[in-house]
Amino acid sequence: MNVLKYRLLQHILKHISTVQELKKDSSDECTGRSRAGLTGKIHALLNEKGKILRFTVTKGNVNDCTQAINLLNSVIRKGIYILGDKAYDTDNIIDYIIERSAYAVIPSRGNRKIQREYNKEIYIDRNVIERFFNKLKNFRRGSARYDKLVLSFMSFVQLAAIFILIPKFPNIA
């Protein structure tokens, strides 16, 4: 019992110290200048059922492909299909997926000299992540980005993802 309390207390103290460090350092707002002004991006990895496995938040002017390997790092395994849009069509990402004996279902960009083949029937299932982000945009707090610090914004995204995955039951009364 004492060990459990100690671990919980240690976790709480660690969390409080990170919040204080974030308040001191205002550069951790994860907002970057893009065409739309100061924005941020959510990069997410979902399974085939739409359950969020991992996500990260970056500045709005950061390219999508920079976060793919970090998200795939602990999840990728042999024989799975990795679906992504054209933004993830880089040699590094494709090689990373192939080295781990997985299948890349990512269409080639238009400017590639040699267009890669991909399974269009499996690529249709990419709408799962598009539907997730559409549901996430329904939360006004997330789409308007009321949270200034990245820690509070990531906490909101986690809560919204949980709320999205809770099954909705009809009122039978």
DRENDO-122883 format. One record per residue (C-alpha): x negated, y negated, z; residue number from 1. Coordinates in nm, 4 decimals. Layout:
% DRENDO-122883
<finu><u>X</u><v>Y</v><w>Z</w><nr>NUM</nr></finu>
...
***
This chain:
% DRENDO-122883
<finu><u>0.0000</u><v>0.0000</v><w>0.0000</w><nr>1</nr></finu>
<finu><u>-0.2801</u><v>-0.2428</v><w>0.0831</w><nr>2</nr></finu>
<finu><u>-0.4592</u><v>-0.1638</v><w>-0.2437</w><nr>3</nr></finu>
<finu><u>-0.1488</u><v>-0.2478</v><w>-0.4453</w><nr>4</nr></finu>
<finu><u>-0.1039</u><v>-0.5780</v><w>-0.2616</w><nr>5</nr></finu>
<finu><u>-0.4693</u><v>-0.6647</v><w>-0.3189</w><nr>6</nr></finu>
<finu><u>-0.4486</u><v>-0.5964</v><w>-0.6907</w><nr>7</nr></finu>
<finu><u>-0.1318</u><v>-0.7990</v><w>-0.7211</w><nr>8</nr></finu>
<finu><u>-0.2822</u><v>-1.0858</v><w>-0.5244</w><nr>9</nr></finu>
<finu><u>-0.5986</u><v>-1.0709</v><w>-0.7320</w><nr>10</nr></finu>
<finu><u>-0.3895</u><v>-1.0882</v><w>-1.0494</w><nr>11</nr></finu>
<finu><u>-0.1932</u><v>-1.3873</v><w>-0.9197</w><nr>12</nr></finu>
<finu><u>-0.5084</u><v>-1.5736</v><w>-0.8175</w><nr>13</nr></finu>
<finu><u>-0.6672</u><v>-1.5027</v><w>-1.1548</w><nr>14</nr></finu>
<finu><u>-0.3534</u><v>-1.6352</v><w>-1.3289</w><nr>15</nr></finu>
<finu><u>-0.3490</u><v>-1.9531</v><w>-1.1187</w><nr>16</nr></finu>
<finu><u>-0.7140</u><v>-2.0263</v><w>-1.1937</w><nr>17</nr></finu>
<finu><u>-0.6567</u><v>-1.9900</v><w>-1.5704</w><nr>18</nr></finu>
<finu><u>-0.3604</u><v>-2.2267</v><w>-1.5548</w><nr>19</nr></finu>
<finu><u>-0.5738</u><v>-2.4840</v><w>-1.3729</w><nr>20</nr></finu>
<finu><u>-0.8516</u><v>-2.4467</v><w>-1.6303</w><nr>21</nr></finu>
<finu><u>-0.6012</u><v>-2.4967</v><w>-1.9129</w><nr>22</nr></finu>
<finu><u>-0.4678</u><v>-2.8129</v><w>-1.7503</w><nr>23</nr></finu>
<finu><u>-0.8204</u><v>-2.9539</v><w>-1.7306</w><nr>24</nr></finu>
<finu><u>-0.9027</u><v>-2.8662</v><w>-2.0913</w><nr>25</nr></finu>
<finu><u>-0.6522</u><v>-3.0339</v><w>-2.3229</w><nr>26</nr></finu>
<finu><u>-0.8103</u><v>-2.8814</v><w>-2.6333</w><nr>27</nr></finu>
<finu><u>-0.6239</u><v>-2.5536</v><w>-2.5758</w><nr>28</nr></finu>
<finu><u>-0.2955</u><v>-2.6747</v><w>-2.7184</w><nr>29</nr></finu>
<finu><u>-0.3193</u><v>-2.4596</v><w>-3.0327</w><nr>30</nr></finu>
<finu><u>-0.1933</u><v>-2.7369</v><w>-3.2545</w><nr>31</nr></finu>
<finu><u>-0.3739</u><v>-2.8115</v><w>-3.5759</w><nr>32</nr></finu>
<finu><u>-0.3084</u><v>-3.0610</v><w>-3.8481</w><nr>33</nr></finu>
<finu><u>-0.1452</u><v>-2.9217</v><w>-4.1604</w><nr>34</nr></finu>
<finu><u>0.0843</u><v>-3.0634</v><w>-4.4277</w><nr>35</nr></finu>
<finu><u>0.3743</u><v>-3.0543</v><w>-4.1816</w><nr>36</nr></finu>
<finu><u>0.1863</u><v>-3.2468</v><w>-3.9125</w><nr>37</nr></finu>
<finu><u>0.0653</u><v>-3.0927</v><w>-3.5863</w><nr>38</nr></finu>
<finu><u>0.1697</u><v>-2.7274</v><w>-3.5976</w><nr>39</nr></finu>
<finu><u>0.0830</u><v>-2.3863</v><w>-3.4606</w><nr>40</nr></finu>
<finu><u>0.1175</u><v>-2.0360</v><w>-3.6016</w><nr>41</nr></finu>
<finu><u>0.2295</u><v>-1.7104</v><w>-3.4467</w><nr>42</nr></finu>
<finu><u>0.0545</u><v>-1.4029</v><w>-3.5882</w><nr>43</nr></finu>
<finu><u>0.2383</u><v>-1.0825</v><w>-3.4952</w><nr>44</nr></finu>
<finu><u>0.2032</u><v>-0.7090</v><w>-3.5417</w><nr>45</nr></finu>
<finu><u>0.5288</u><v>-0.5118</v><w>-3.5357</w><nr>46</nr></finu>
<finu><u>0.6069</u><v>-0.1435</v><w>-3.5641</w><nr>47</nr></finu>
<finu><u>0.8546</u><v>0.0007</v><w>-3.8145</w><nr>48</nr></finu>
<finu><u>1.1474</u><v>-0.0550</v><w>-3.5757</w><nr>49</nr></finu>
<finu><u>1.0754</u><v>-0.4245</v><w>-3.5280</w><nr>50</nr></finu>
<finu><u>0.9181</u><v>-0.3962</v><w>-3.1820</w><nr>51</nr></finu>
<finu><u>0.6375</u><v>-0.6447</v><w>-3.1334</w><nr>52</nr></finu>
<finu><u>0.3108</u><v>-0.4697</v><w>-3.0482</w><nr>53</nr></finu>
<finu><u>0.0654</u><v>-0.7595</v><w>-3.0371</w><nr>54</nr></finu>
<finu><u>0.0673</u><v>-1.1272</v><w>-3.1213</w><nr>55</nr></finu>
<finu><u>-0.1574</u><v>-1.4277</v><w>-3.1049</w><nr>56</nr></finu>
<finu><u>-0.1131</u><v>-1.8010</v><w>-3.1504</w><nr>57</nr></finu>
<finu><u>-0.3480</u><v>-2.0206</v><w>-3.3532</w><nr>58</nr></finu>
<finu><u>-0.3604</u><v>-2.3744</v><w>-3.4829</w><nr>59</nr></finu>
<finu><u>-0.1487</u><v>-2.4520</v><w>-3.7874</w><nr>60</nr></finu>
<finu><u>-0.4462</u><v>-2.5063</v><w>-4.0160</w><nr>61</nr></finu>
<finu><u>-0.5961</u><v>-2.1587</v><w>-3.9474</w><nr>62</nr></finu>
<finu><u>-0.5626</u><v>-1.9081</v><w>-4.2302</w><nr>63</nr></finu>
<finu><u>-0.3443</u><v>-1.6010</v><w>-4.1664</w><nr>64</nr></finu>
<finu><u>-0.6096</u><v>-1.3497</v><w>-4.2680</w><nr>65</nr></finu>
<finu><u>-0.8471</u><v>-1.4548</v><w>-3.9887</w><nr>66</nr></finu>
<finu><u>-0.6327</u><v>-1.2869</v><w>-3.7219</w><nr>67</nr></finu>
<finu><u>-0.5415</u><v>-0.9581</v><w>-3.8937</w><nr>68</nr></finu>
<finu><u>-0.8372</u><v>-0.7484</v><w>-3.7801</w><nr>69</nr></finu>
<finu><u>-0.7981</u><v>-0.8695</v><w>-3.4202</w><nr>70</nr></finu>
<finu><u>-0.4333</u><v>-0.7643</v><w>-3.4225</w><nr>71</nr></finu>
<finu><u>-0.4991</u><v>-0.4282</v><w>-3.5881</w><nr>72</nr></finu>
<finu><u>-0.8015</u><v>-0.3442</v><w>-3.3752</w><nr>73</nr></finu>
<finu><u>-0.6447</u><v>-0.1205</v><w>-3.1089</w><nr>74</nr></finu>
<finu><u>-0.3344</u><v>-0.0110</v><w>-3.3004</w><nr>75</nr></finu>
<finu><u>-0.4606</u><v>0.1208</v><w>-3.6331</w><nr>76</nr></finu>
<finu><u>-0.4961</u><v>0.4979</v><w>-3.6701</w><nr>77</nr></finu>
<finu><u>-0.5182</u><v>0.7619</v><w>-3.9402</w><nr>78</nr></finu>
<finu><u>-0.2314</u><v>0.7974</v><w>-4.1852</w><nr>79</nr></finu>
<finu><u>-0.0250</u><v>0.4870</v><w>-4.1028</w><nr>80</nr></finu>
<finu><u>0.0865</u><v>0.2238</v><w>-4.3510</w><nr>81</nr></finu>
<finu><u>-0.0162</u><v>-0.1365</v><w>-4.2889</w><nr>82</nr></finu>
<finu><u>0.2235</u><v>-0.3770</v><w>-4.4585</w><nr>83</nr></finu>
<finu><u>0.1374</u><v>-0.7399</v><w>-4.5155</w><nr>84</nr></finu>
<finu><u>0.2049</u><v>-1.0218</v><w>-4.7557</w><nr>85</nr></finu>
<finu><u>-0.0385</u><v>-1.1725</v><w>-5.0049</w><nr>86</nr></finu>
<finu><u>-0.2024</u><v>-1.3880</v><w>-4.7374</w><nr>87</nr></finu>
<finu><u>-0.3654</u><v>-1.0717</v><w>-4.5987</w><nr>88</nr></finu>
<finu><u>-0.5163</u><v>-0.9668</v><w>-4.9314</w><nr>89</nr></finu>
<finu><u>-0.8843</u><v>-1.0021</v><w>-4.8495</w><nr>90</nr></finu>
<finu><u>-1.1626</u><v>-0.7529</v><w>-4.9054</w><nr>91</nr></finu>
<finu><u>-1.2481</u><v>-0.7470</v><w>-4.5345</w><nr>92</nr></finu>
<finu><u>-0.8971</u><v>-0.6518</v><w>-4.4269</w><nr>93</nr></finu>
<finu><u>-0.8464</u><v>-0.3936</v><w>-4.7020</w><nr>94</nr></finu>
<finu><u>-1.1849</u><v>-0.2325</v><w>-4.6277</w><nr>95</nr></finu>
<finu><u>-1.1085</u><v>-0.2310</v><w>-4.2541</w><nr>96</nr></finu>
<finu><u>-0.7790</u><v>-0.0492</v><w>-4.3142</w><nr>97</nr></finu>
<finu><u>-0.9307</u><v>0.2034</v><w>-4.5572</w><nr>98</nr></finu>
<finu><u>-1.2279</u><v>0.2768</v><w>-4.3256</w><nr>99</nr></finu>
<finu><u>-0.9807</u><v>0.3881</v><w>-4.0587</w><nr>100</nr></finu>
<finu><u>-0.7995</u><v>0.6239</v><w>-4.3012</w><nr>101</nr></finu>
<finu><u>-0.4850</u><v>0.4134</v><w>-4.3081</w><nr>102</nr></finu>
<finu><u>-0.2988</u><v>0.2877</v><w>-4.6151</w><nr>103</nr></finu>
<finu><u>-0.2859</u><v>-0.0796</v><w>-4.7113</w><nr>104</nr></finu>
<finu><u>0.0477</u><v>-0.1831</v><w>-4.8612</w><nr>105</nr></finu>
<finu><u>-0.0504</u><v>-0.5393</v><w>-4.9428</w><nr>106</nr></finu>
<finu><u>0.0136</u><v>-0.6926</v><w>-5.2853</w><nr>107</nr></finu>
<finu><u>-0.2785</u><v>-0.8572</v><w>-5.4602</w><nr>108</nr></finu>
<finu><u>-0.3026</u><v>-1.2322</v><w>-5.4911</w><nr>109</nr></finu>
<finu><u>-0.2512</u><v>-1.3803</v><w>-5.8326</w><nr>110</nr></finu>
<finu><u>-0.6106</u><v>-1.5001</v><w>-5.8603</w><nr>111</nr></finu>
<finu><u>-0.7677</u><v>-1.1532</v><w>-5.8177</w><nr>112</nr></finu>
<finu><u>-0.9519</u><v>-1.0344</v><w>-6.1264</w><nr>113</nr></finu>
<finu><u>-0.8613</u><v>-0.6706</v><w>-6.0595</w><nr>114</nr></finu>
<finu><u>-0.5064</u><v>-0.6291</v><w>-5.9292</w><nr>115</nr></finu>
<finu><u>-0.4705</u><v>-0.3473</v><w>-5.6748</w><nr>116</nr></finu>
<finu><u>-0.1819</u><v>-0.1040</v><w>-5.6859</w><nr>117</nr></finu>
<finu><u>0.0523</u><v>-0.0830</v><w>-5.3861</w><nr>118</nr></finu>
<finu><u>0.3633</u><v>0.1183</v><w>-5.3053</w><nr>119</nr></finu>
<finu><u>0.6583</u><v>-0.1124</v><w>-5.3747</w><nr>120</nr></finu>
<finu><u>0.9092</u><v>0.1224</v><w>-5.2103</w><nr>121</nr></finu>
<finu><u>0.7234</u><v>0.1059</v><w>-4.8794</w><nr>122</nr></finu>
<finu><u>0.6599</u><v>-0.2680</v><w>-4.9189</w><nr>123</nr></finu>
<finu><u>1.0370</u><v>-0.3283</v><w>-4.9046</w><nr>124</nr></finu>
<finu><u>1.0213</u><v>-0.2402</v><w>-4.5332</w><nr>125</nr></finu>
<finu><u>0.8186</u><v>-0.5562</v><w>-4.4702</w><nr>126</nr></finu>
<finu><u>1.1496</u><v>-0.7353</v><w>-4.4248</w><nr>127</nr></finu>
<finu><u>1.1451</u><v>-0.6086</v><w>-4.0634</w><nr>128</nr></finu>
<finu><u>0.8843</u><v>-0.8683</v><w>-3.9686</w><nr>129</nr></finu>
<finu><u>1.0600</u><v>-1.1374</v><w>-4.1708</w><nr>130</nr></finu>
<finu><u>1.3835</u><v>-1.0639</v><w>-3.9825</w><nr>131</nr></finu>
<finu><u>1.1961</u><v>-1.0785</v><w>-3.6502</w><nr>132</nr></finu>
<finu><u>1.0536</u><v>-1.4228</v><w>-3.7279</w><nr>133</nr></finu>
<finu><u>1.3968</u><v>-1.5389</v><w>-3.8457</w><nr>134</nr></finu>
<finu><u>1.5436</u><v>-1.4357</v><w>-3.5084</w><nr>135</nr></finu>
<finu><u>1.2526</u><v>-1.6009</v><w>-3.3299</w><nr>136</nr></finu>
<finu><u>1.3203</u><v>-1.9273</v><w>-3.5133</w><nr>137</nr></finu>
<finu><u>1.6732</u><v>-1.9276</v><w>-3.3697</w><nr>138</nr></finu>
<finu><u>1.5209</u><v>-2.0138</v><w>-3.0327</w><nr>139</nr></finu>
<finu><u>1.5000</u><v>-2.3914</v><w>-3.0523</w><nr>140</nr></finu>
<finu><u>1.2288</u><v>-2.4154</v><w>-2.7900</w><nr>141</nr></finu>
<finu><u>0.9954</u><v>-2.2075</v><w>-3.0050</w><nr>142</nr></finu>
<finu><u>1.0677</u><v>-2.3664</v><w>-3.3391</w><nr>143</nr></finu>
<finu><u>1.0418</u><v>-2.7206</v><w>-3.2003</w><nr>144</nr></finu>
<finu><u>0.7327</u><v>-2.6247</v><w>-2.9981</w><nr>145</nr></finu>
<finu><u>0.8302</u><v>-2.7982</v><w>-2.6735</w><nr>146</nr></finu>
<finu><u>0.5492</u><v>-2.6206</v><w>-2.4868</w><nr>147</nr></finu>
<finu><u>0.2259</u><v>-2.8105</v><w>-2.5096</w><nr>148</nr></finu>
<finu><u>-0.0144</u><v>-2.5503</v><w>-2.3703</w><nr>149</nr></finu>
<finu><u>-0.0785</u><v>-2.2220</v><w>-2.5452</w><nr>150</nr></finu>
<finu><u>-0.0242</u><v>-2.0196</v><w>-2.2251</w><nr>151</nr></finu>
<finu><u>0.3316</u><v>-2.1440</v><w>-2.1768</w><nr>152</nr></finu>
<finu><u>0.4077</u><v>-2.1106</v><w>-2.5482</w><nr>153</nr></finu>
<finu><u>0.2835</u><v>-1.7504</v><w>-2.5542</w><nr>154</nr></finu>
<finu><u>0.4950</u><v>-1.6782</v><w>-2.2450</w><nr>155</nr></finu>
<finu><u>0.7992</u><v>-1.8126</v><w>-2.4263</w><nr>156</nr></finu>
<finu><u>0.7258</u><v>-1.5980</v><w>-2.7328</w><nr>157</nr></finu>
<finu><u>0.7018</u><v>-1.2899</v><w>-2.5095</w><nr>158</nr></finu>
<finu><u>1.0363</u><v>-1.3681</v><w>-2.3454</w><nr>159</nr></finu>
<finu><u>1.2000</u><v>-1.4354</v><w>-2.6808</w><nr>160</nr></finu>
<finu><u>1.0634</u><v>-1.1066</v><w>-2.8212</w><nr>161</nr></finu>
<finu><u>1.2102</u><v>-0.9182</v><w>-2.5241</w><nr>162</nr></finu>
<finu><u>1.5438</u><v>-1.0931</v><w>-2.5707</w><nr>163</nr></finu>
<finu><u>1.5464</u><v>-1.0063</v><w>-2.9423</w><nr>164</nr></finu>
<finu><u>1.4842</u><v>-0.6381</v><w>-2.8697</w><nr>165</nr></finu>
<finu><u>1.7551</u><v>-0.6040</v><w>-2.6034</w><nr>166</nr></finu>
<finu><u>2.0464</u><v>-0.4234</v><w>-2.7678</w><nr>167</nr></finu>
<finu><u>2.3589</u><v>-0.6335</v><w>-2.7942</w><nr>168</nr></finu>
<finu><u>2.6668</u><v>-0.4539</v><w>-2.6669</w><nr>169</nr></finu>
<finu><u>3.0170</u><v>-0.5611</v><w>-2.7712</w><nr>170</nr></finu>
<finu><u>3.2584</u><v>-0.6814</v><w>-2.5052</w><nr>171</nr></finu>
<finu><u>3.4982</u><v>-0.3878</v><w>-2.4586</w><nr>172</nr></finu>
<finu><u>3.7169</u><v>-0.5541</v><w>-2.1937</w><nr>173</nr></finu>
***
